[in-house]
Amino acid sequence: MDHDRTKTRWEHRAEMPLTVASLTFLGSYAALVLAPRPGTTWDDIWLVLLLACWALFVVDYAVRWRLSGQGTTFVRTHWLDTLVLLLPLLRPLRIVRIYEAMEHRRGMPRLPLYARAIAYSGISTLLMGFTGALAVYQQEKGAPASHIRTFGDAVWWACSTLSTVGYGDVVPVTAGGRVIATAMMAGGLALLGAVTGSFSSWLLQVFSREEDDEPPRRR
């Protein structure tokens, strides 16, 4: 019980600093990838920021592991946290938890489930699209016969992939780019399913409420 309380306090206190670090990580990575002239002093600065943020993520993971008292079981039961630690570009998705934390602390009324699902899915889609575009652009921009030569091409590819349209006019040709594409396809399907399901649930609630409000018909 003491472990749980201590772990909860740590997570509440670390939530905002880790979110700032996540956005700093994403901004530094974007600056590093989109730098017009690689090899400058600024690249070293962005790289130092990336490593510092990742070190902070490692410390948070290690502290929560220690406070959980679960030993090696923690890695299995918190597999998503482990994946995010290994793939820190996914870390900015933590921003979708800020609103939940603020509601919990301030006692604010929570949005309905379907509204939260749509809002979080929208934010996650934007972050995943931007992150995926950066990652695939880094892999593809110098590859021979690459279709993705500018960041605009990468953004167009990310939009068509996440929306599950997949025009096929711009596709990754490197192994790393195709791995990223596979992850983006899976993420796009999951987010599309969440939004569609939440919207359908909202429509059913609206129609059900309208039927309940209708006066009984006379025979």
MDTraj code that builds the backbone (N, CA, C; nanometers):
import mdtraj as md
import numpy as np

residues = "MET ASP HIS ASP ARG THR LYS THR ARG TRP GLU HIS ARG ALA GLU MET PRO LEU THR VAL ALA SER LEU THR PHE LEU GLY SER TYR ALA ALA LEU VAL LEU ALA PRO ARG PRO GLY THR THR TRP ASP ASP ILE TRP LEU VAL LEU LEU LEU ALA CYS TRP ALA LEU PHE VAL VAL ASP TYR ALA VAL ARG TRP ARG LEU SER GLY GLN GLY THR THR PHE VAL ARG THR HIS TRP LEU ASP THR LEU VAL LEU LEU LEU PRO LEU LEU ARG PRO LEU ARG ILE VAL ARG ILE TYR GLU ALA MET GLU HIS ARG ARG GLY MET PRO ARG LEU PRO LEU TYR ALA ARG ALA ILE ALA TYR SER GLY ILE SER THR LEU LEU MET GLY PHE THR GLY ALA LEU ALA VAL TYR GLN GLN GLU LYS GLY ALA PRO ALA SER HIS ILE ARG THR PHE GLY ASP ALA VAL TRP TRP ALA CYS SER THR LEU SER THR VAL GLY TYR GLY ASP VAL VAL PRO VAL THR ALA GLY GLY ARG VAL ILE ALA THR ALA MET MET ALA GLY GLY LEU ALA LEU LEU GLY ALA VAL THR GLY SER PHE SER SER TRP LEU LEU GLN VAL PHE SER ARG GLU GLU ASP ASP GLU PRO PRO ARG ARG ARG".split()
xyz = np.array([
    [0.0828, -0.1204, 0.0000],
    [0.0000, 0.0000, 0.0000],
    [0.0866, 0.1259, 0.0000],
    [0.1937, 0.1254, 0.0838],
    [0.2841, 0.2403, 0.0875],
    [0.3524, 0.2593, -0.0469],
    [0.3876, 0.1474, -0.1106],
    [0.4501, 0.1556, -0.2423],
    [0.3554, 0.2227, -0.3416],
    [0.2274, 0.1859, -0.3359],
    [0.1301, 0.2425, -0.4294],
    [0.1133, 0.3923, -0.4079],
    [0.1045, 0.4351, -0.2806],
    [0.0885, 0.5780, -0.2533],
    [0.2110, 0.6567, -0.2974],
    [0.3287, 0.6031, -0.2688],
    [0.4518, 0.6721, -0.3084],
    [0.4632, 0.6791, -0.4600],
    [0.4284, 0.5707, -0.5275],
    [0.4334, 0.5674, -0.6736],
    [0.3340, 0.6667, -0.7337],
    [0.2147, 0.6757, -0.6738],
    [0.1139, 0.7698, -0.7233],
    [0.1604, 0.9136, -0.7056],
    [0.2197, 0.9445, -0.5907],
    [0.2714, 1.0803, -0.5683],
    [0.3811, 1.1139, -0.6681],
    [0.4689, 1.0176, -0.6936],
    [0.5764, 1.0418, -0.7902],
    [0.5190, 1.0699, -0.9294],
    [0.4210, 0.9907, -0.9711],
    [0.3629, 1.0080, -1.1040],
    [0.2938, 1.1433, -1.1165],
    [0.2252, 1.1883, -1.0113],
    [0.1583, 1.3180, -1.0156],
    [0.2594, 1.4320, -1.0239],
    [0.3671, 1.4214, -0.9473],
    [0.4671, 1.5278, -0.9478],
    [0.5486, 1.5295, -1.0762],
    [0.5691, 1.4131, -1.1349],
    [0.6535, 1.4049, -1.2548],
    [0.5757, 1.4261, -1.3838],
    [0.4434, 1.4296, -1.3773],
    [0.3618, 1.4361, -1.4986],
    [0.3950, 1.5574, -1.5846],
    [0.3916, 1.6766, -1.5260],
    [0.4157, 1.7971, -1.6045],
    [0.5606, 1.8088, -1.6516],
    [0.6619, 1.7865, -1.5636],
    [0.8005, 1.7911, -1.6143],
    [0.8267, 1.6919, -1.7265],
    [0.7687, 1.5726, -1.7175],
    [0.7896, 1.4735, -1.8224],
    [0.7199, 1.5139, -1.9518],
    [0.6056, 1.5799, -1.9398],
    [0.5364, 1.6268, -2.0594],
    [0.6177, 1.7355, -2.1287],
    [0.6726, 1.8282, -2.0492],
    [0.7592, 1.9323, -2.1064],
    [0.8816, 1.8684, -2.1724],
    [0.9392, 1.7685, -2.1060],
    [1.0544, 1.6991, -2.1635],
    [1.0164, 1.6270, -2.2926],
    [0.8949, 1.5721, -2.2975],
    [0.8497, 1.5030, -2.4185],
    [0.8389, 1.5991, -2.5357],
    [0.7800, 1.7156, -2.5119],
    [0.7673, 1.8150, -2.6182],
    [0.9040, 1.8712, -2.6570],
    [0.9926, 1.8869, -2.5584],
    [1.1291, 1.9321, -2.5883],
    [1.2015, 1.8294, -2.6743],
    [1.1811, 1.7023, -2.6424],
    [1.2419, 1.5948, -2.7214],
    [1.1928, 1.6013, -2.8658],
    [1.0619, 1.6169, -2.8832],
    [1.0060, 1.6221, -3.0181],
    [1.0556, 1.7451, -3.0931],
    [1.0589, 1.8607, -3.0249],
    [1.1075, 1.9819, -3.0902],
    [1.2538, 1.9724, -3.1292],
    [1.3358, 1.9145, -3.0417],
    [1.4781, 1.8991, -3.0725],
    [1.4991, 1.8020, -3.1881],
    [1.4209, 1.6949, -3.1882],
    [1.4319, 1.5979, -3.2979],
    [1.3900, 1.6613, -3.4304],
    [1.2829, 1.7412, -3.4263],
    [1.2379, 1.8090, -3.5480],
    [1.3447, 1.9056, -3.5990],
    [1.4055, 1.9812, -3.5078],
    [1.5103, 2.0750, -3.5482],
    [1.6303, 2.0013, -3.6062],
    [1.6614, 1.8854, -3.5492],
    [1.7757, 1.8077, -3.5971],
    [1.7493, 1.7511, -3.7365],
    [1.6269, 1.7025, -3.7586],
    [1.5936, 1.6420, -3.8879],
    [1.5777, 1.7476, -3.9963],
    [1.5171, 1.8611, -3.9613],
    [1.4851, 1.9634, -4.0608],
    [1.5943, 2.0686, -4.0755],
    [1.7072, 2.0490, -4.0090],
    [1.8160, 2.1472, -4.0173],
    [1.8596, 2.1649, -4.1624],
    [1.8625, 2.2905, -4.2124],
    [1.9002, 2.3115, -4.3527],
    [2.0456, 2.2778, -4.3817],
    [2.1315, 2.2968, -4.2811],
    [2.2739, 2.2672, -4.2995],
    [2.3220, 2.1790, -4.1853],
    [2.3206, 2.0477, -4.2052],
    [2.3633, 1.9561, -4.0989],
    [2.5104, 1.9767, -4.0635],
    [2.5441, 1.9405, -3.9394],
    [2.6828, 1.9476, -3.8965],
    [2.7213, 2.0770, -3.8290],
    [2.6246, 2.1625, -3.7959],
    [2.6546, 2.2885, -3.7296],
    [2.6531, 2.2703, -3.5780],
    [2.6877, 2.3780, -3.5073],
    [2.6873, 2.3734, -3.3609],
    [2.5474, 2.3488, -3.3068],
    [2.4464, 2.4004, -3.3773],
    [2.3084, 2.3803, -3.3331],
    [2.2725, 2.2324, -3.3301],
    [2.3261, 2.1559, -3.4233],
    [2.2981, 2.0125, -3.4235],
    [2.3479, 1.9469, -3.2951],
    [2.4634, 1.9912, -3.2471],
    [2.5160, 1.9381, -3.1211],
    [2.4245, 1.9752, -3.0041],
    [2.3702, 2.0963, -3.0087],
    [2.2794, 2.1404, -2.9018],
    [2.1528, 2.0560, -2.9016],
    [2.0949, 2.0358, -3.0208],
    [1.9728, 1.9542, -3.0287],
    [1.9999, 1.8120, -2.9812],
    [2.1169, 1.7591, -3.0167],
    [2.1501, 1.6226, -2.9763],
    [2.1653, 1.6122, -2.8247],
    [2.2267, 1.7123, -2.7633],
    [2.2412, 1.7130, -2.6171],
    [2.1042, 1.7181, -2.5502],
    [2.0141, 1.8005, -2.6040],
    [1.8788, 1.8081, -2.5487],
    [1.8063, 1.6745, -2.5621],
    [1.8235, 1.6092, -2.6772],
    [1.7614, 1.4781, -2.6972],
    [1.8096, 1.3779, -2.5922],
    [1.9398, 1.3731, -2.5727],
    [1.9959, 1.2775, -2.4772],
    [1.9550, 1.3112, -2.3342],
    [1.9482, 1.4411, -2.3018],
    [1.9082, 1.4816, -2.1666],
    [1.7633, 1.4422, -2.1387],
    [1.6764, 1.4643, -2.2362],
    [1.5353, 1.4270, -2.2189],
    [1.5209, 1.2760, -2.2061],
    [1.5939, 1.2024, -2.2895],
    [1.5848, 1.0569, -2.2818],
    [1.6376, 1.0062, -2.1479],
    [1.7429, 1.0694, -2.0960],
    [1.7945, 1.0315, -1.9641],
    [1.6890, 1.0544, -1.8563],
    [1.6111, 1.1626, -1.8697],
    [1.5029, 1.1889, -1.7752],
    [1.3953, 1.0812, -1.7842],
    [1.3664, 1.0353, -1.9056],
    [1.2693, 0.9274, -1.9226],
    [1.3186, 0.7989, -1.8553],
    [1.4477, 0.7721, -1.8683],
    [1.5059, 0.6524, -1.8063],
    [1.4952, 0.6606, -1.6543],
    [1.5237, 0.7788, -1.5984],
    [1.5145, 0.7968, -1.4529],
    [1.3713, 0.7737, -1.4055],
    [1.2741, 0.8302, -1.4770],
    [1.1337, 0.8117, -1.4391],
    [1.0947, 0.6644, -1.4432],
    [1.1359, 0.5949, -1.5482],
    [1.1046, 0.4525, -1.5609],
    [1.1680, 0.3735, -1.4466],
    [1.2943, 0.4049, -1.4149],
    [1.3645, 0.3328, -1.3091],
    [1.3001, 0.3579, -1.1724],
    [1.2591, 0.4820, -1.1469],
    [1.1960, 0.5146, -1.0180],
    [1.0625, 0.4418, -1.0039],
    [0.9810, 0.4449, -1.1106],
    [0.8515, 0.3769, -1.1027],
    [0.8687, 0.2259, -1.0902],
    [0.9707, 0.1726, -1.1550],
    [1.0011, 0.0297, -1.1418],
    [1.0381, -0.0028, -0.9971],
    [1.1228, 0.0813, -0.9389],
    [1.1663, 0.0580, -0.8005],
    [1.0501, 0.0713, -0.7027],
    [0.9656, 0.1716, -0.7221],
    [0.8550, 0.1951, -0.6295],
    [0.7428, 0.0930, -0.6448],
    [0.7350, 0.0293, -0.7607],
    [0.6276, -0.0683, -0.7822],
    [0.6464, -0.1933, -0.6974],
    [0.7727, -0.2278, -0.6666],
    [0.8000, -0.3486, -0.5901],
    [0.7688, -0.4762, -0.6649],
    [0.7584, -0.4692, -0.7983],
    [0.7202, -0.5859, -0.8781],
    [0.8392, -0.6621, -0.9349],
    [0.9577, -0.6069, -0.9231],
    [1.0730, -0.6743, -0.9807],
    [1.0650, -0.6775, -1.1324],
    [1.1078, -0.7893, -1.1902],
    [1.1074, -0.8010, -1.3364],
    [0.9661, -0.8082, -1.3943],
    [0.8666, -0.8351, -1.3102],
    [0.7284, -0.8385, -1.3584],
    [0.6843, -0.7022, -1.4093],
    [0.7461, -0.5960, -1.3589],
    [0.7099, -0.4601, -1.3996],
    [0.7258, -0.4416, -1.5501],
    [0.8304, -0.5005, -1.6069],
    [0.8555, -0.4847, -1.7509],
    [0.7416, -0.5457, -1.8309],
    [0.6897, -0.6602, -1.7851],
    [0.5819, -0.7271, -1.8579],
    [0.4484, -0.6565, -1.8393],
    [0.4197, -0.6137, -1.7168],
    [0.2904, -0.5497, -1.6902],
    [0.2856, -0.4057, -1.7404],
    [0.4015, -0.3453, -1.7627],
    [0.4086, -0.2086, -1.8153],
    [0.4818, -0.2096, -1.9498],
    [0.4382, -0.2990, -2.0365],
    [0.5076, -0.3168, -2.1645],
    [0.5002, -0.1914, -2.2507],
    [0.3905, -0.1145, -2.2386],
    [0.3789, 0.0066, -2.3191],
    [0.4811, 0.1111, -2.2745],
    [0.5004, 0.1249, -2.1430],
    [0.6024, 0.2171, -2.0926],
    [0.7416, 0.1747, -2.1383],
    [0.7648, 0.0438, -2.1394],
    [0.8943, -0.0068, -2.1855],
    [0.9150, 0.0240, -2.3331],
    [0.8090, 0.0074, -2.4128],
    [0.8184, 0.0371, -2.5557],
    [0.8463, 0.1847, -2.5794],
    [0.7782, 0.2711, -2.5036],
    [0.7995, 0.4151, -2.5186],
    [0.9410, 0.4536, -2.4773],
    [0.9955, 0.3840, -2.3776],
    [1.1332, 0.4119, -2.3366],
    [1.2307, 0.3758, -2.4479],
    [1.2051, 0.2645, -2.5164],
    [1.2925, 0.2218, -2.6254],
    [1.2704, 0.3044, -2.7518],
    [1.1475, 0.3548, -2.7697],
    [1.1136, 0.4390, -2.8855],
    [1.0647, 0.5736, -2.8336],
    [1.1560, 0.6596, -2.7902],
    [1.1152, 0.7847, -2.7232],
    [1.0374, 0.8806, -2.8117],
    [1.0359, 0.8590, -2.9439],
    [0.9552, 0.9461, -3.0293],
    [0.8062, 0.9324, -2.9990],
    [0.7672, 0.8203, -2.9364],
    [0.6276, 0.8019, -2.8980],
    [0.5933, 0.8775, -2.7703],
    [0.6950, 0.9287, -2.7030],
    [0.6736, 0.9925, -2.5731],
    [0.5809, 1.1138, -2.5783],
    [0.5849, 1.1979, -2.6835],
    [0.4939, 1.3135, -2.6851],
    [0.3466, 1.2777, -2.6767],
    [0.3111, 1.1515, -2.7027],
    [0.1713, 1.1117, -2.6893],
    [0.1232, 1.1223, -2.5453],
    [0.2163, 1.1419, -2.4507],
    [0.1779, 1.1629, -2.3110],
    [0.0928, 1.2878, -2.2944],
    [0.0983, 1.3784, -2.3908],
    [0.0259, 1.5042, -2.3757],
    [-0.1240, 1.4817, -2.3629],
    [-0.1731, 1.3699, -2.4152],
    [-0.3168, 1.3433, -2.4065],
    [-0.3599, 1.3145, -2.2635],
    [-0.2632, 1.2921, -2.1735],
    [-0.2972, 1.2643, -2.0343],
    [-0.3001, 1.3902, -1.9487],
    [-0.2585, 1.5038, -2.0038],
    [-0.2539, 1.6266, -1.9239],
    [-0.3937, 1.6662, -1.8778],
    [-0.4888, 1.6620, -1.9697],
    [-0.6240, 1.7036, -1.9343],
    [-0.6821, 1.6147, -1.8248],
    [-0.6568, 1.4843, -1.8337],
    [-0.7050, 1.3930, -1.7310],
    [-0.6452, 1.4292, -1.5950],
    [-0.5148, 1.4582, -1.5940],
    [-0.4491, 1.4921, -1.4676],
    [-0.5041, 1.6223, -1.4099],
    [-0.5284, 1.7217, -1.4960],
    [-0.5823, 1.8490, -1.4492],
    [-0.7235, 1.8317, -1.3939],
    [-0.8049, 1.7498, -1.4602],
    [-0.9401, 1.7248, -1.4111],
    [-0.9364, 1.6589, -1.2736],
    [-0.8463, 1.5625, -1.2600],
    [-0.8387, 1.4879, -1.1342],
    [-0.7945, 1.5778, -1.0195],
    [-0.7003, 1.6675, -1.0458],
    [-0.6469, 1.7521, -0.9397],
    [-0.7435, 1.8635, -0.9018],
    [-0.8115, 1.9217, -0.9994],
    [-0.8966, 2.0377, -0.9741],
    [-1.0427, 2.0022, -0.9520],
    [-1.0759, 1.8755, -0.9658],
    [-1.2141, 1.8356, -0.9480],
    [-1.3050, 1.8854, -1.0582],
    [-1.2499, 1.9055, -1.1779],
    [-1.3292, 1.9542, -1.2901],
    [-1.4199, 1.8428, -1.3416],
    [-1.5382, 1.8785, -1.3949],
    [-1.6254, 1.7754, -1.4514],
    [-1.5623, 1.7132, -1.5743],
    [-1.5683, 1.5837, -1.5845],
    [-1.5070, 1.5138, -1.6961],
    [-1.5998, 1.5154, -1.8166],
    [-1.5396, 1.5192, -1.9336],
    [-1.6175, 1.5089, -2.0554],
    [-1.6751, 1.3682, -2.0666],
    [-1.7847, 1.3527, -2.1401],
    [-1.8367, 1.2176, -2.1627],
    [-1.7311, 1.1301, -2.2295],
    [-1.7483, 0.9997, -2.2142],
    [-1.6486, 0.9059, -2.2644],
    [-1.6250, 0.9228, -2.4135],
    [-1.7332, 0.9356, -2.4918],
    [-1.7155, 0.9459, -2.6362],
    [-1.6446, 1.0757, -2.6744],
    [-1.6721, 1.1845, -2.5995],
    [-1.6063, 1.3119, -2.6292],
    [-1.4574, 1.3037, -2.5976],
    [-1.4218, 1.2394, -2.4855],
    [-1.2807, 1.2239, -2.4518],
    [-1.2098, 1.1372, -2.5545],
    [-1.2756, 1.0307, -2.5979],
    [-1.2131, 0.9414, -2.6959],
    [-1.1862, 1.0144, -2.8271],
    [-1.2824, 1.0954, -2.8724],
    [-1.2634, 1.1692, -2.9971],
    [-1.1535, 1.2737, -2.9818],
    [-1.1543, 1.3462, -2.8686],
    [-1.0528, 1.4499, -2.8470],
    [-0.9134, 1.3895, -2.8376],
    [-0.8989, 1.2829, -2.7597],
    [-0.7679, 1.2207, -2.7433],
    [-0.7201, 1.1574, -2.8735],
    [-0.8126, 1.0986, -2.9477],
    [-0.7744, 1.0390, -3.0757],
    [-0.7282, 1.1460, -3.1735],
    [-0.7950, 1.2619, -3.1712],
    [-0.7538, 1.3707, -3.2593],
    [-0.6150, 1.4223, -3.2258],
    [-0.5890, 1.4433, -3.0956],
    [-0.4563, 1.4900, -3.0543],
    [-0.3504, 1.3854, -3.0872],
    [-0.3823, 1.2595, -3.0604],
    [-0.2872, 1.1521, -3.0893],
    [-0.2582, 1.1427, -3.2385],
    [-0.3604, 1.1647, -3.3212],
    [-0.3407, 1.1589, -3.4660],
    [-0.2457, 1.2684, -3.5123],
    [-0.2644, 1.3902, -3.4616],
    [-0.1762, 1.5007, -3.4995],
    [-0.0318, 1.4730, -3.4578],
    [-0.0141, 1.4288, -3.3333],
    [0.1207, 1.4020, -3.2843],
    [0.1849, 1.2848, -3.3581],
    [0.1077, 1.1791, -3.3806],
    [0.1620, 1.0636, -3.4510],
    [0.1948, 1.0974, -3.5958],
    [0.1090, 1.1779, -3.6589],
    [0.1357, 1.2170, -3.7967],
    [0.2622, 1.2998, -3.8090],
    [0.2788, 1.3972, -3.7196],
    [0.3978, 1.4821, -3.7235],
    [0.5234, 1.4016, -3.6928],
    [0.5150, 1.3162, -3.5900],
    [0.6303, 1.2342, -3.5527],
    [0.6656, 1.1356, -3.6633],
    [0.5638, 1.0710, -3.7202],
    [0.5887, 0.9761, -3.8283],
    [0.6468, 1.0422, -3.9512],
    [0.5989, 1.1632, -3.9823],
    [0.6527, 1.2359, -4.0974],
    [0.8002, 1.2690, -4.0766],
    [0.8351, 1.3111, -3.9551],
    [0.9757, 1.3402, -3.9255],
    [1.0620, 1.2152, -3.9381],
    [1.0138, 1.1056, -3.8787],
    [1.0934, 0.9828, -3.8776],
    [1.1139, 0.9278, -4.0182],
    [1.0081, 0.9263, -4.0985],
    [1.0219, 0.8703, -4.2334],
    [1.1034, 0.9639, -4.3227],
    [1.0933, 1.0933, -4.2993],
    [1.1734, 1.1881, -4.3771],
    [1.3219, 1.1703, -4.3476],
    [1.3546, 1.1456, -4.2207],
    [1.4944, 1.1224, -4.1845],
    [1.5493, 0.9984, -4.2541],
    [1.4661, 0.8948, -4.2675],
    [1.5101, 0.7715, -4.3311],
    [1.5191, 0.7838, -4.4827],
    [1.4304, 0.8629, -4.5416],
    [1.4139, 0.8602, -4.6867],
    [1.4849, 0.9719, -4.7621],
    [1.5157, 1.0821, -4.6965],
    [1.5586, 1.2010, -4.7707],
    [1.6889, 1.1812, -4.8475],
    [1.7747, 1.0918, -4.8036],
    [1.9000, 1.0723, -4.8752],
    [1.9089, 0.9412, -4.9498],
    [1.7989, 0.8659, -4.9536],
    [1.8017, 0.7335, -5.0152],
    [1.7874, 0.7434, -5.1670],
    [1.8588, 0.6579, -5.2410],
    [1.8431, 0.6568, -5.3870],
    [1.7010, 0.6149, -5.4261],
    [1.6491, 0.6764, -5.5300],
    [1.5150, 0.6460, -5.5827],
    [1.4049, 0.6703, -5.4804],
    [1.4314, 0.7558, -5.3827],
    [1.3305, 0.7848, -5.2816],
    [1.2215, 0.8748, -5.3385],
    [1.0969, 0.8473, -5.2999],
    [0.9846, 0.9317, -5.3396],
    [0.9650, 1.0479, -5.2432],
    [1.0201, 1.0355, -5.1240],
    [1.0018, 1.1365, -5.0197],
    [1.1294, 1.2202, -5.0131],
    [1.1283, 1.3327, -5.0814],
    [1.2478, 1.4164, -5.0916],
    [1.2373, 1.5439, -5.0086],
    [1.1170, 1.5826, -4.9700],
    [1.0969, 1.7016, -4.8874],
    [1.0101, 1.6649, -4.7675],
    [1.0106, 1.7526, -4.6674],
    [0.9259, 1.7269, -4.5513],
    [0.7786, 1.7351, -4.5892],
    [0.7470, 1.8175, -4.6879],
    [0.6093, 1.8224, -4.7370],
    [0.5644, 1.6887, -4.7923],
    [0.6535, 1.6202, -4.8651],
    [0.6212, 1.4856, -4.9136],
    [0.5944, 1.3909, -4.7969],
    [0.6749, 1.4049, -4.6906],
    [0.6582, 1.3174, -4.5742],
    [0.5255, 1.3436, -4.5041],
    [0.4861, 1.4705, -4.4943],
    [0.3580, 1.5040, -4.4312],
    [0.2422, 1.4489, -4.5143],
    [0.2506, 1.4632, -4.6470],
    [0.1463, 1.4092, -4.7348],
    [0.1360, 1.2579, -4.7190],
    [0.2510, 1.1917, -4.7125],
    [0.2512, 1.0464, -4.6944],
    [0.1889, 1.0090, -4.5597],
    [0.2236, 1.0823, -4.4532],
    [0.1697, 1.0520, -4.3205],
    [0.0179, 1.0694, -4.3174],
    [-0.0320, 1.1748, -4.3817],
    [-0.1771, 1.1980, -4.3841],
    [-0.2501, 1.0854, -4.4570],
    [-0.1990, 1.0461, -4.5723],
    [-0.2654, 0.9405, -4.6492],
    [-0.2547, 0.8056, -4.5791],
    [-0.1468, 0.7844, -4.5035],
    [-0.1299, 0.6567, -4.4334],
    [-0.2196, 0.6487, -4.3106],
    [-0.2212, 0.7543, -4.2289],
    [-0.3034, 0.7527, -4.1081],
    [-0.4523, 0.7490, -4.1402],
    [-0.4904, 0.8099, -4.2513],
    [-0.6318, 0.8087, -4.2893],
    [-0.6717, 0.6780, -4.3561],
    [-0.5754, 0.5870, -4.3723],
    [-0.5936, 0.4555, -4.4358],
    [-0.6329, 0.4668, -4.5825],
    [-0.6094, 0.5838, -4.6436],
    [-0.6383, 0.6000, -4.7866],
    [-0.5281, 0.5349, -4.8690],
    [-0.4027, 0.5752, -4.8426],
    [-0.2887, 0.5134, -4.9086],
    [-0.2913, 0.5269, -5.0596],
    [-0.2727, 0.6492, -5.1107],
    [-0.2765, 0.6706, -5.2553],
    [-0.1670, 0.5934, -5.3280],
    [-0.0504, 0.5795, -5.2669],
    [0.0579, 0.5062, -5.3299],
    [0.1468, 0.5904, -5.4184],
    [0.1196, 0.7222, -5.4276],
    [0.2052, 0.8072, -5.5100],
    [0.3368, 0.8380, -5.4411],
    [0.3376, 0.8341, -5.3067],
    [0.4590, 0.8571, -5.2282],
    [0.4719, 0.7418, -5.1296],
    [0.5785, 0.6641, -5.1434],
    [0.5967, 0.5475, -5.0562],
    [0.7421, 0.5406, -5.0109],
    [0.7669, 0.4888, -4.8903],
    [0.9052, 0.4706, -4.8445],
    [0.9717, 0.3541, -4.9170],
    [1.1015, 0.3665, -4.9401],
    [1.1761, 0.2617, -5.0104],
    [1.2834, 0.1985, -4.9219],
    [1.3165, 0.2605, -4.8097],
    [1.4181, 0.2051, -4.7206],
    [1.3539, 0.1095, -4.6204],
    [1.4368, 0.0235, -4.5615],
    [1.3857, -0.0713, -4.4617],
    [1.3310, 0.0027, -4.3397],
    [1.4052, 0.1034, -4.2932],
    [1.3582, 0.1804, -4.1783],
    [1.2283, 0.2527, -4.2075],
    [1.2173, 0.3100, -4.3273],
    [1.0948, 0.3793, -4.3649],
    [0.9755, 0.2866, -4.3705],
    [0.9961, 0.1636, -4.4155],
    [0.8854, 0.0686, -4.4242],
    [0.8429, 0.0183, -4.2867],
    [0.9380, 0.0071, -4.1944],
    [0.9015, -0.0287, -4.0569],
    [0.8145, 0.0808, -3.9959],
    [0.8540, 0.2061, -4.0185],
    [0.7747, 0.3189, -3.9691],
    [0.6363, 0.3187, -4.0339],
    [0.6317, 0.2877, -4.1635],
    [0.5034, 0.2835, -4.2342],
    [0.4112, 0.1774, -4.1750],
    [0.4665, 0.0617, -4.1414],
    [0.3853, -0.0448, -4.0812],
    [0.3252, 0.0002, -3.9488],
    [0.4071, 0.0662, -3.8663],
    [0.3570, 0.1162, -3.7379],
    [0.2501, 0.2230, -3.7586],
    [0.2691, 0.3084, -3.8584],
    [0.1712, 0.4140, -3.8858],
    [0.0391, 0.3545, -3.9344],
    [0.0465, 0.2495, -4.0148],
    [-0.0765, 0.1847, -4.0614],
    [-0.1558, 0.1280, -3.9443],
    [-0.0853, 0.0589, -3.8542],
    [-0.1527, 0.0020, -3.7376],
    [-0.2115, 0.1123, -3.6500],
    [-0.1350, 0.2196, -3.6300],
    [-0.1855, 0.3309, -3.5497],
    [-0.3048, 0.3985, -3.6142],
    [-0.3010, 0.4140, -3.7465],
    [-0.4131, 0.4759, -3.8165],
    [-0.5404, 0.3944, -3.8040],
    [-0.5285, 0.2627, -3.8163],
    [-0.6465, 0.1767, -3.8019],
    [-0.7039, 0.1852, -3.6610],
    [-0.6151, 0.1851, -3.5605],
    [-0.6618, 0.1911, -3.4221],
    [-0.7311, 0.3238, -3.3925],
    [-0.6723, 0.4345, -3.4370],
    [-0.7312, 0.5657, -3.4110],
    [-0.8623, 0.5829, -3.4870],
    [-0.8656, 0.5358, -3.6120],
    [-0.9889, 0.5458, -3.6894],
    [-1.1002, 0.4648, -3.6248],
    [-1.0654, 0.3462, -3.5738],
    [-1.1655, 0.2650, -3.5056],
    [-1.2165, 0.3313, -3.3790],
    [-1.1263, 0.3970, -3.3039],
    [-1.1674, 0.4647, -3.1803],
    [-1.2622, 0.5801, -3.2099],
    [-1.2286, 0.6605, -3.3110],
    [-1.3135, 0.7751, -3.3452],
    [-1.4481, 0.7285, -3.3987],
    [-1.4458, 0.6302, -3.4891],
    [-1.5704, 0.5805, -3.5479],
    [-1.6612, 0.5192, -3.4418],
    [-1.6023, 0.4375, -3.3535],
    [-1.6818, 0.3755, -3.2487],
    [-1.7408, 0.4772, -3.1525],
    [-1.6618, 0.5778, -3.1151],
    [-1.7107, 0.6807, -3.0230],
    [-1.8211, 0.7638, -3.0869],
    [-1.8031, 0.7984, -3.2146],
    [-1.9046, 0.8771, -3.2831],
    [-2.0344, 0.7981, -3.2986],
    [-2.0225, 0.6691, -3.3301],
    [-2.1418, 0.5849, -3.3420],
    [-2.2140, 0.5740, -3.2081],
    [-2.1362, 0.5601, -3.0997],
    [-2.1963, 0.5531, -2.9664],
    [-2.2702, 0.6824, -2.9329],
    [-2.2117, 0.7954, -2.9707],
    [-2.2766, 0.9243, -2.9449],
    [-2.4077, 0.9356, -3.0221],
    [-2.4081, 0.8924, -3.1484],
    [-2.5307, 0.8975, -3.2276],
    [-2.6397, 0.8100, -3.1659],
    [-2.6015, 0.6910, -3.1208],
    [-2.6996, 0.6021, -3.0587],
    [-2.7583, 0.6645, -2.9326],
    [-2.6739, 0.7321, -2.8540],
    [-2.7242, 0.7976, -2.7334],
    [-2.8207, 0.9104, -2.7678],
    [-2.7875, 0.9881, -2.8714],
    [-2.8748, 1.0984, -2.9121],
    [-3.0095, 1.0457, -2.9590],
    [-3.0086, 0.9445, -3.0453],
    [-3.1338, 0.8896, -3.0972],
    [-3.2162, 0.8258, -2.9857],
    [-3.1480, 0.7574, -2.8930],
    [-3.2194, 0.6948, -2.7820],
    [-3.2834, 0.7999, -2.6924],
    [-3.2125, 0.9115, -2.6698],
    [-3.2665, 1.0183, -2.5866],
    [-3.3871, 1.0835, -2.6539],
    [-3.3799, 1.1009, -2.7857],
    [-3.4927, 1.1600, -2.8580],
    [-3.6160, 1.0706, -2.8515],
    [-3.5945, 0.9393, -2.8610],
    [-3.7076, 0.8477, -2.8528],
    [-3.7707, 0.8498, -2.7138],
    [-3.6864, 0.8623, -2.6105],
    [-3.7395, 0.8667, -2.4744],
    [-3.8185, 0.9944, -2.4491],
    [-3.7794, 1.1045, -2.5160],
    [-3.8469, 1.2324, -2.4948],
    [-3.9762, 1.2450, -2.5740],
    [-3.9952, 1.1589, -2.6732],
    [-4.1166, 1.1671, -2.7539],
    [-4.2379, 1.1237, -2.6715],
    [-4.3505, 1.1954, -2.6844],
    [-4.4722, 1.1540, -2.6123],
    [-4.5253, 1.0232, -2.6690],
    [-4.5906, 0.9452, -2.5877],
    [-4.6456, 0.8172, -2.6374],
    [-4.7500, 0.8405, -2.7460],
    [-4.7484, 0.7562, -2.8451],
    [-4.8428, 0.7695, -2.9559],
    [-4.9808, 0.7167, -2.9155],
    [-5.0831, 0.7874, -2.9630],
    [-5.2204, 0.7436, -2.9367],
    [-5.2635, 0.6414, -3.0406],
    [-5.3333, 0.5429, -2.9955],
    [-5.3837, 0.4401, -3.0867],
    [-5.5270, 0.4721, -3.1288],
])
top = md.Topology()
chain = top.add_chain()
for i, resn in enumerate(residues, 1):
    res = top.add_residue(resn, chain, resSeq=i)
    for name in ("N", "CA", "C"):
        top.add_atom(name, md.element.get_by_symbol(name[0]), res)
traj = md.Trajectory(xyz[None], top)
